[in-house]
Amino acid sequence: MRFEPLKFEHLAQMAEIESEAFDQPWSVRMFIPEVADRNAFYLVGVRGENEVICYGGFHKVLDEAHITNIAVKAEERCKGIGRTLMRELIECARRAGVNRVTLEVKDTNLAAVSMYRSFGFTVEGIRKRYYANRYDALVMWLTIGEDGNR
């Protein structure tokens, strides 16, 4: 698997993975502006010629990165791909001059919460009923720049 910047040809497969991974998935149309946005940084894990295995991205706002999406194809989960993707996203954020990274994660997604904690993310807030007006989101932060050593 190799990582590539987001391209239009990735979008259909990303939307399929998105619908497997999330209750309220982004559509192809929602991803289209991300391709050209100079403040959007996306990495797509590709196997072979064009099979999308995973993707993740963030929006850079000043010196912070807000992770918008991170997902792995259903049959490829639990193989360390998500961890590799997160490591690459954090490094991409560091190269982009980011000092802090944030994300929201469904409080019931214990595997994701555990992975994020293993990178040093800490819960700094809760968004009540954020997902489907039913589940809370944990707002997690990681310092990677000036004050951080990750």
N, CA and C atoms as an extended XYZ file, in Angstrom:
450
Properties=species:S:1:pos:R:3:atomname:S:1:resname:S:1:resid:I:1 pbc="F F F"
N         0.845       -1.180        0.000 N   MET     1
C         0.000        0.000        0.000 CA  MET     1
C         0.887        1.238        0.000 C   MET     1
N         0.455        2.226       -0.751 N   ARG     2
C         1.177        3.499       -0.783 CA  ARG     2
C         0.170        4.615       -0.489 C   ARG     2
N         0.662        5.735        0.007 N   PHE     3
C        -0.202        6.883        0.270 CA  PHE     3
C        -0.045        7.905       -0.839 C   PHE     3
N        -1.185        8.426       -1.292 N   GLU     4
C        -1.224        9.447       -2.334 CA  GLU     4
C        -2.065       10.610       -1.846 C   GLU     4
N        -1.822       11.803       -2.386 N   PRO     5
C        -2.739       12.918       -2.121 CA  PRO     5
C        -4.100       12.613       -2.760 C   PRO     5
N        -5.136       13.164       -2.209 N   LEU     6
C        -6.504       12.970       -2.702 CA  LEU     6
C        -6.637       13.425       -4.150 C   LEU     6
N        -7.265       12.562       -4.965 N   LYS     7
C        -7.552       12.869       -6.367 CA  LYS     7
C        -9.020       12.560       -6.646 C   LYS     7
N        -9.554       13.173       -7.690 N   PHE     8
C       -10.950       12.932       -8.047 CA  PHE     8
C       -11.245       11.449       -8.246 C   PHE     8
N       -10.291       10.720       -8.827 N   GLU     9
C       -10.547        9.307       -9.108 CA  GLU     9
C       -10.674        8.451       -7.852 C   GLU     9
N       -10.296        8.961       -6.690 N   HIS    10
C       -10.441        8.236       -5.431 CA  HIS    10
C       -11.852        8.349       -4.849 C   HIS    10
N       -12.597        9.362       -5.249 N   LEU    11
C       -13.812        9.742       -4.527 CA  LEU    11
C       -14.885        8.658       -4.455 C   LEU    11
N       -15.144        7.958       -5.534 N   ALA    12
C       -16.209        6.942       -5.518 CA  ALA    12
C       -15.894        5.836       -4.510 C   ALA    12
N       -14.646        5.357       -4.507 N   GLN    13
C       -14.265        4.309       -3.557 CA  GLN    13
C       -14.268        4.834       -2.122 C   GLN    13
N       -13.856        6.087       -1.950 N   MET    14
C       -13.892        6.685       -0.610 CA  MET    14
C       -15.316        6.738       -0.084 C   MET    14
N       -16.259        7.118       -0.931 N   ALA    15
C       -17.655        7.198       -0.513 CA  ALA    15
C       -18.185        5.819       -0.117 C   ALA    15
N       -17.753        4.770       -0.809 N   GLU    16
C       -18.153        3.407       -0.431 CA  GLU    16
C       -17.625        3.054        0.954 C   GLU    16
N       -16.359        3.343        1.195 N   ILE    17
C       -15.764        3.072        2.504 CA  ILE    17
C       -16.459        3.904        3.568 C   ILE    17
N       -16.723        5.150        3.250 N   GLU    18
C       -17.405        6.058        4.170 CA  GLU    18
C       -18.754        5.483        4.595 C   GLU    18
N       -19.501        4.926        3.634 N   SER    19
C       -20.823        4.383        3.964 CA  SER    19
C       -20.721        3.106        4.802 C   SER    19
N       -19.611        2.375        4.688 N   GLU    20
C       -19.377        1.205        5.541 CA  GLU    20
C       -19.023        1.627        6.966 C   GLU    20
N       -18.325        2.741        7.076 N   ALA    21
C       -17.713        3.120        8.348 CA  ALA    21
C       -18.578        4.012        9.229 C   ALA    21
N       -19.481        4.789        8.641 N   PHE    22
C       -20.167        5.813        9.420 CA  PHE    22
C       -21.681        5.769        9.242 C   PHE    22
N       -22.387        6.141       10.293 N   ASP    23
C       -23.851        6.210       10.258 CA  ASP    23
C       -24.341        7.355        9.381 C   ASP    23
N       -23.578        8.430        9.339 N   GLN    24
C       -23.933        9.594        8.527 CA  GLN    24
C       -22.748        9.898        7.600 C   GLN    24
N       -22.595        9.087        6.557 N   PRO    25
C       -21.404        9.199        5.700 CA  PRO    25
C       -21.423       10.424        4.795 C   PRO    25
N       -20.219       10.881        4.452 N   TRP    26
C       -20.072       11.913        3.441 CA  TRP    26
C       -20.336       11.269        2.084 C   TRP    26
N       -20.907       12.030        1.180 N   SER    27
C       -21.137       11.574       -0.194 CA  SER    27
C       -19.963       12.011       -1.068 C   SER    27
N       -19.935       11.500       -2.296 N   VAL    28
C       -18.914       11.941       -3.250 CA  VAL    28
C       -18.963       13.452       -3.371 C   VAL    28
N       -20.157       14.001       -3.475 N   ARG    29
C       -20.321       15.449       -3.648 CA  ARG    29
C       -19.702       16.238       -2.487 C   ARG    29
N       -19.775       15.687       -1.290 N   MET    30
C       -19.212       16.372       -0.124 CA  MET    30
C       -17.679       16.355       -0.144 C   MET    30
N       -17.092       15.328       -0.768 N   PHE    31
C       -15.627       15.242       -0.848 CA  PHE    31
C       -15.051       16.108       -1.962 C   PHE    31
N       -15.827       16.425       -2.982 N   ILE    32
C       -15.299       17.137       -4.153 CA  ILE    32
C       -14.544       18.423       -3.783 C   ILE    32
N       -15.102       19.297       -2.932 N   PRO    33
C       -14.355       20.533       -2.615 CA  PRO    33
C       -13.020       20.275       -1.908 C   PRO    33
N       -12.895       19.130       -1.252 N   GLU    34
C       -11.664       18.826       -0.517 CA  GLU    34
C       -10.467       18.674       -1.462 C   GLU    34
N       -10.722       18.242       -2.698 N   VAL    35
C        -9.636       17.999       -3.652 CA  VAL    35
C        -8.863       19.283       -3.941 C   VAL    35
N        -9.564       20.395       -4.098 N   ALA    36
C        -8.921       21.651       -4.507 CA  ALA    36
C        -8.655       22.617       -3.353 C   ALA    36
N        -9.146       22.323       -2.165 N   ASP    37
C        -8.998       23.232       -1.027 CA  ASP    37
C        -7.549       23.208       -0.541 C   ASP    37
N        -6.880       24.359       -0.605 N   ARG    38
C        -5.466       24.394       -0.213 CA  ARG    38
C        -5.260       24.216        1.287 C   ARG    38
N        -6.328       24.303        2.073 N   ASN    39
C        -6.237       24.063        3.513 CA  ASN    39
C        -6.726       22.678        3.910 C   ASN    39
N        -7.076       21.853        2.922 N   ALA    40
C        -7.481       20.471        3.171 CA  ALA    40
C        -6.338       19.550        2.767 C   ALA    40
N        -5.953       18.690        3.666 N   PHE    41
C        -4.857       17.756        3.440 CA  PHE    41
C        -5.412       16.345        3.607 C   PHE    41
N        -5.445       15.600        2.525 N   TYR    42
C        -5.962       14.224        2.555 CA  TYR    42
C        -4.910       13.265        2.037 C   TYR    42
N        -4.854       12.103        2.671 N   LEU    43
C        -4.023       11.008        2.219 CA  LEU    43
C        -4.923        9.818        1.928 C   LEU    43
N        -4.632        9.142        0.829 N   VAL    44
C        -5.415        7.982        0.432 CA  VAL    44
C        -4.460        6.804        0.313 C   VAL    44
N        -4.761        5.724        1.027 N   GLY    45
C        -3.966        4.506        0.940 CA  GLY    45
C        -4.458        3.674       -0.234 C   GLY    45
N        -3.568        3.428       -1.188 N   VAL    46
C        -3.927        2.733       -2.423 CA  VAL    46
C        -3.094        1.464       -2.540 C   VAL    46
N        -3.758        0.380       -2.946 N   ARG    47
C        -3.072       -0.887       -3.194 CA  ARG    47
C        -3.214       -1.213       -4.677 C   ARG    47
N        -2.153       -1.757       -5.248 N   GLY    48
C        -2.188       -2.071       -6.673 CA  GLY    48
C        -2.276       -0.794       -7.485 C   GLY    48
N        -3.015       -0.863       -8.583 N   GLU    49
C        -3.126        0.317       -9.451 CA  GLU    49
C        -4.037        1.389       -8.879 C   GLU    49
N        -5.189        0.985       -8.307 N   ASN    50
C        -6.122        2.030       -7.882 CA  ASN    50
C        -7.127        1.594       -6.821 C   ASN    50
N        -6.847        0.534       -6.042 N   GLU    51
C        -7.781        0.102       -5.008 CA  GLU    51
C        -7.573        0.935       -3.745 C   GLU    51
N        -8.574        1.715       -3.376 N   VAL    52
C        -8.502        2.530       -2.168 CA  VAL    52
C        -8.770        1.636       -0.960 C   VAL    52
N        -7.829        1.623       -0.031 N   ILE    53
C        -7.903        0.805        1.179 CA  ILE    53
C        -8.310        1.656        2.377 C   ILE    53
N        -7.825        2.900        2.404 N   CYS    54
C        -8.094        3.788        3.528 CA  CYS    54
C        -7.909        5.228        3.082 C   CYS    54
N        -8.369        6.142        3.898 N   TYR    55
C        -8.155        7.563        3.630 CA  TYR    55
C        -8.336        8.321        4.930 C   TYR    55
N        -7.758        9.474        4.962 N   GLY    56
C        -7.920       10.357        6.107 CA  GLY    56
C        -7.526       11.757        5.693 C   GLY    56
N        -8.092       12.717        6.382 N   GLY    57
C        -7.764       14.085        6.036 CA  GLY    57
C        -8.024       15.051        7.167 C   GLY    57
N        -7.457       16.230        6.999 N   PHE    58
C        -7.670       17.293        7.980 CA  PHE    58
C        -7.733       18.632        7.277 C   PHE    58
N        -8.346       19.564        7.963 N   HIS    59
C        -8.344       20.962        7.532 CA  HIS    59
C        -7.368       21.706        8.431 C   HIS    59
N        -6.499       22.474        7.819 N   LYS    60
C        -5.560       23.292        8.577 CA  LYS    60
C        -6.198       24.652        8.809 C   LYS    60
N        -6.250       25.045       10.071 N   VAL    61
C        -6.751       26.362       10.469 CA  VAL    61
C        -5.675       26.969       11.359 C   VAL    61
N        -4.996       27.997       10.818 N   LEU    62
C        -3.845       28.601       11.491 CA  LEU    62
C        -2.822       27.514       11.780 C   LEU    62
N        -2.523       27.248       13.065 N   ASP    63
C        -1.534       26.213       13.379 CA  ASP    63
C        -2.180       24.952       13.953 C   ASP    63
N        -3.464       24.753       13.646 N   GLU    64
C        -4.179       23.572       14.117 CA  GLU    64
C        -4.693       22.753       12.942 C   GLU    64
N        -4.813       21.450       13.163 N   ALA    65
C        -5.386       20.552       12.174 CA  ALA    65
C        -6.633       19.921       12.777 C   ALA    65
N        -7.735       19.989       12.045 N   HIS    66
C        -8.970       19.336       12.469 CA  HIS    66
C        -9.187       18.133       11.562 C   HIS    66
N        -9.012       16.944       12.112 N   ILE    67
C        -9.211       15.735       11.322 CA  ILE    67
C       -10.696       15.609       11.019 C   ILE    67
N       -11.007       15.543        9.729 N   THR    68
C       -12.395       15.484        9.289 CA  THR    68
C       -12.863       14.062        9.071 C   THR    68
N       -12.005       13.232        8.513 N   ASN    69
C       -12.364       11.853        8.180 CA  ASN    69
C       -11.141       10.972        8.341 C   ASN    69
N       -11.392        9.765        8.788 N   ILE    70
C       -10.375        8.725        8.765 CA  ILE    70
C       -11.137        7.409        8.742 C   ILE    70
N       -10.860        6.595        7.728 N   ALA    71
C       -11.605        5.345        7.585 CA  ALA    71
C       -10.763        4.313        6.846 C   ALA    71
N       -11.048        3.054        7.170 N   VAL    72
C       -10.373        1.912        6.549 CA  VAL    72
C       -11.462        1.000        5.994 C   VAL    72
N       -11.225        0.472        4.820 N   LYS    73
C       -12.135       -0.474        4.184 CA  LYS    73
C       -12.466       -1.600        5.173 C   LYS    73
N       -13.731       -2.004        5.229 N   ALA    74
C       -14.198       -2.956        6.249 CA  ALA    74
C       -13.337       -4.212        6.329 C   ALA    74
N       -13.042       -4.840        5.197 N   GLU    75
C       -12.291       -6.101        5.234 CA  GLU    75
C       -10.808       -5.914        5.536 C   GLU    75
N       -10.356       -4.660        5.626 N   GLU    76
C        -8.944       -4.381        5.913 CA  GLU    76
C        -8.723       -3.892        7.340 C   GLU    76
N        -9.772       -3.840        8.138 N   ARG    77
C        -9.644       -3.346        9.517 CA  ARG    77
C        -8.919       -4.360       10.399 C   ARG    77
N        -8.402       -3.864       11.508 N   CYS    78
C        -7.692       -4.680       12.504 CA  CYS    78
C        -6.383       -5.255       11.955 C   CYS    78
N        -5.784       -4.570       11.008 N   LYS    79
C        -4.504       -4.990       10.437 CA  LYS    79
C        -3.421       -3.926       10.639 C   LYS    79
N        -3.714       -2.899       11.436 N   GLY    80
C        -2.743       -1.839       11.675 CA  GLY    80
C        -2.760       -0.735       10.634 C   GLY    80
N        -3.665       -0.815        9.666 N   ILE    81
C        -3.725        0.188        8.599 CA  ILE    81
C        -4.156        1.548        9.144 C   ILE    81
N        -5.149        1.554       10.036 N   GLY    82
C        -5.603        2.813       10.635 CA  GLY    82
C        -4.493        3.500       11.408 C   GLY    82
N        -3.716        2.721       12.116 N   ARG    83
C        -2.580        3.267       12.885 CA  ARG    83
C        -1.535        3.862       11.947 C   ARG    83
N        -1.236        3.148       10.864 N   THR    84
C        -0.275        3.659        9.882 CA  THR    84
C        -0.787        4.950        9.256 C   THR    84
N        -2.058        4.972        8.909 N   LEU    85
C        -2.669        6.168        8.336 CA  LEU    85
C        -2.598        7.340        9.313 C   LEU    85
N        -2.932        7.102       10.574 N   MET    86
C        -2.886        8.176       11.569 CA  MET    86
C        -1.463        8.703       11.724 C   MET    86
N        -0.488        7.826       11.739 N   ARG    87
C         0.920        8.249       11.842 CA  ARG    87
C         1.277        9.154       10.660 C   ARG    87
N         0.854        8.767        9.455 N   GLU    88
C         1.121        9.569        8.258 CA  GLU    88
C         0.407       10.918        8.319 C   GLU    88
N        -0.836       10.936        8.790 N   LEU    89
C        -1.572       12.205        8.907 CA  LEU    89
C        -0.897       13.152        9.892 C   LEU    89
N        -0.448       12.614       11.012 N   ILE    90
C         0.232       13.451       12.010 CA  ILE    90
C         1.527       14.017       11.424 C   ILE    90
N         2.250       13.201       10.694 N   GLU    91
C         3.488       13.685       10.068 CA  GLU    91
C         3.182       14.737        9.004 C   GLU    91
N         2.133       14.538        8.241 N   CYS    92
C         1.704       15.526        7.242 CA  CYS    92
C         1.351       16.847        7.926 C   CYS    92
N         0.643       16.758        9.045 N   ALA    93
C         0.271       17.960        9.806 CA  ALA    93
C         1.521       18.672       10.318 C   ALA    93
N         2.461       17.917       10.817 N   ARG    94
C         3.715       18.505       11.318 CA  ARG    94
C         4.435       19.259       10.194 C   ARG    94
N         4.526       18.624        9.002 N   ARG    95
C         5.189       19.271        7.863 CA  ARG    95
C         4.439       20.521        7.408 C   ARG    95
N         3.127       20.570        7.660 N   ALA    96
C         2.313       21.723        7.275 CA  ALA    96
C         2.375       22.835        8.325 C   ALA    96
N         3.172       22.651        9.373 N   GLY    97
C         3.334       23.684       10.388 CA  GLY    97
C         2.291       23.653       11.486 C   GLY    97
N         1.639       22.531       11.653 N   VAL    98
C         0.606       22.379       12.677 CA  VAL    98
C         1.247       22.097       14.032 C   VAL    98
N         0.683       22.703       15.075 N   ASN    99
C         1.149       22.456       16.436 CA  ASN    99
C         0.194       21.578       17.233 C   ASN    99
N        -1.110       21.646       16.885 N   ARG   100
C        -2.106       20.849       17.612 CA  ARG   100
C        -3.068       20.217       16.624 C   ARG   100
N        -3.484       18.994       16.943 N   VAL   101
C        -4.408       18.229       16.109 CA  VAL   101
C        -5.640       17.912       16.950 C   VAL   101
N        -6.820       18.058       16.345 N   THR   102
C        -8.058       17.730       17.049 CA  THR   102
C        -8.933       16.849       16.171 C   THR   102
N        -9.827       16.137       16.820 N   LEU   103
C       -10.797       15.301       16.123 CA  LEU   103
C       -11.969       15.037       17.051 C   LEU   103
N       -13.078       14.601       16.455 N   GLU   104
C       -14.210       14.117       17.235 CA  GLU   104
C       -14.348       12.635       16.941 C   GLU   104
N       -14.707       11.869       17.957 N   VAL   105
C       -14.919       10.436       17.794 CA  VAL   105
C       -16.132       10.034       18.625 C   VAL   105
N       -16.950        9.151       18.058 N   LYS   106
C       -18.129        8.664       18.771 CA  LYS   106
C       -17.678        7.987       20.056 C   LYS   106
N       -18.314        8.355       21.160 N   ASP   107
C       -17.891        7.834       22.466 CA  ASP   107
C       -17.993        6.317       22.560 C   ASP   107
N       -18.802        5.686       21.718 N   THR   108
C       -18.950        4.231       21.748 CA  THR   108
C       -17.933        3.519       20.856 C   THR   108
N       -17.129        4.264       20.095 N   ASN   109
C       -16.129        3.667       19.203 CA  ASN   109
C       -14.841        3.447       19.999 C   ASN   109
N       -14.872        2.424       20.837 N   LEU   110
C       -13.782        2.198       21.782 CA  LEU   110
C       -12.458        1.865       21.095 C   LEU   110
N       -12.506        1.170       19.959 N   ALA   111
C       -11.266        0.848       19.251 CA  ALA   111
C       -10.584        2.124       18.763 C   ALA   111
N       -11.360        3.037       18.189 N   ALA   112
C       -10.781        4.298       17.699 CA  ALA   112
C       -10.269        5.143       18.866 C   ALA   112
N       -11.052        5.234       19.940 N   VAL   113
C       -10.624        6.024       21.101 CA  VAL   113
C        -9.304        5.478       21.624 C   VAL   113
N        -9.198        4.166       21.714 N   SER   114
C        -7.967        3.545       22.204 CA  SER   114
C        -6.783        3.864       21.291 C   SER   114
N        -7.008        3.778       19.988 N   MET   115
C        -5.926        4.093       19.054 CA  MET   115
C        -5.493        5.547       19.204 C   MET   115
N        -6.449        6.471       19.257 N   TYR   116
C        -6.102        7.883       19.383 CA  TYR   116
C        -5.339        8.138       20.688 C   TYR   116
N        -5.780        7.513       21.775 N   ARG   117
C        -5.067        7.668       23.052 CA  ARG   117
C        -3.629        7.159       22.936 C   ARG   117
N        -3.422        6.087       22.170 N   SER   118
C        -2.072        5.537       22.031 CA  SER   118
C        -1.129        6.508       21.333 C   SER   118
N        -1.681        7.448       20.564 N   PHE   119
C        -0.866        8.488       19.926 CA  PHE   119
C        -0.667        9.695       20.845 C   PHE   119
N        -1.350        9.700       21.986 N   GLY   120
C        -1.219       10.806       22.921 CA  GLY   120
C        -2.386       11.774       22.920 C   GLY   120
N        -3.421       11.499       22.123 N   PHE   121
C        -4.620       12.338       22.155 CA  PHE   121
C        -5.261       12.221       23.525 C   PHE   121
N        -5.796       13.336       24.009 N   THR   122
C        -6.533       13.344       25.276 CA  THR   122
C        -7.911       13.942       25.039 C   THR   122
N        -8.873       13.491       25.825 N   VAL   123
C       -10.233       14.022       25.730 CA  VAL   123
C       -10.259       15.366       26.448 C   VAL   123
N       -10.649       16.407       25.711 N   GLU   124
C       -10.708       17.745       26.294 CA  GLU   124
C       -12.105       18.338       26.228 C   GLU   124
N       -13.068       17.558       25.752 N   GLY   125
C       -14.444       18.034       25.708 CA  GLY   125
C       -15.375       16.951       25.190 C   GLY   125
N       -16.663       17.223       25.340 N   ILE   126
C       -17.692       16.304       24.859 CA  ILE   126
C       -18.746       17.128       24.121 C   ILE   126
N       -19.137       16.673       22.952 N   ARG   127
C       -20.250       17.264       22.216 CA  ARG   127
C       -21.436       16.320       22.395 C   ARG   127
N       -22.392       16.759       23.191 N   LYS   128
C       -23.558       15.933       23.505 CA  LYS   128
C       -24.395       15.668       22.260 C   LYS   128
N       -24.786       14.413       22.084 N   ARG   129
C       -25.698       13.988       21.015 CA  ARG   129
C       -25.236       14.458       19.629 C   ARG   129
N       -23.951       14.441       19.411 N   TYR   130
C       -23.329       14.936       18.178 CA  TYR   130
C       -23.616       14.021       16.983 C   TYR   130
N       -23.609       12.732       17.227 N   TYR   131
C       -23.821       11.757       16.159 CA  TYR   131
C       -25.267       11.289       16.154 C   TYR   131
N       -25.939       11.547       15.036 N   ALA   132
C       -27.332       11.119       14.834 CA  ALA   132
C       -28.238       11.593       15.960 C   ALA   132
N       -27.864       12.710       16.582 N   ASN   133
C       -28.616       13.266       17.701 CA  ASN   133
C       -28.839       12.230       18.798 C   ASN   133
N       -27.866       11.306       18.901 N   ARG   134
C       -28.013       10.207       19.856 CA  ARG   134
C       -26.741        9.944       20.652 C   ARG   134
N       -25.604        9.913       19.957 N   TYR   135
C       -24.341        9.555       20.609 CA  TYR   135
C       -23.477       10.787       20.825 C   TYR   135
N       -22.748       10.781       21.926 N   ASP   136
C       -21.834       11.881       22.219 CA  ASP   136
C       -20.548       11.728       21.417 C   ASP   136
N       -19.921       12.867       21.150 N   ALA   137
C       -18.601       12.883       20.528 CA  ALA   137
C       -17.591       13.300       21.581 C   ALA   137
N       -16.501       12.566       21.643 N   LEU   138
C       -15.372       12.984       22.465 CA  LEU   138
C       -14.518       13.902       21.600 C   LEU   138
N       -14.193       15.060       22.119 N   VAL   139
C       -13.314       15.991       21.414 CA  VAL   139
C       -11.920       15.751       21.961 C   VAL   139
N       -11.045       15.269       21.082 N   MET   140
C        -9.703       14.890       21.498 CA  MET   140
C        -8.676       15.819       20.856 C   MET   140
N        -7.588       16.064       21.585 N   TRP   141
C        -6.515       16.949       21.117 CA  TRP   141
C        -5.164       16.278       21.317 C   TRP   141
N        -4.250       16.623       20.433 N   LEU   142
C        -2.864       16.165       20.509 CA  LEU   142
C        -1.960       17.340       20.170 C   LEU   142
N        -0.962       17.594       21.007 N   THR   143
C         0.041       18.612       20.702 CA  THR   143
C         1.217       17.929       20.023 C   THR   143
N         1.587       18.445       18.830 N   ILE   144
C         2.697       17.854       18.077 CA  ILE   144
C         3.791       18.854       17.767 C   ILE   144
N         3.484       20.117       17.923 N   GLY   145
C         4.433       21.160       17.521 CA  GLY   145
C         5.218       21.702       18.684 C   GLY   145
N         5.416       22.993       18.670 N   GLU   146
C         6.275       23.716       19.612 CA  GLU   146
C         6.371       23.111       21.003 C   GLU   146
N         5.232       22.832       21.634 N   ASP   147
C         5.267       22.324       23.001 CA  ASP   147
C         5.253       20.800       23.054 C   ASP   147
N         4.941       20.167       21.954 N   GLY   148
C         4.832       18.704       21.942 CA  GLY   148
C         6.112       18.045       21.505 C   GLY   148
N         6.214       16.772       21.772 N   ASN   149
C         7.413       16.056       21.369 CA  ASN   149
C         7.073       14.798       20.591 C   ASN   149
N         5.868       14.687       20.077 N   ARG   150
C         5.473       13.499       19.313 CA  ARG   150
C         5.913       13.628       17.887 C   ARG   150
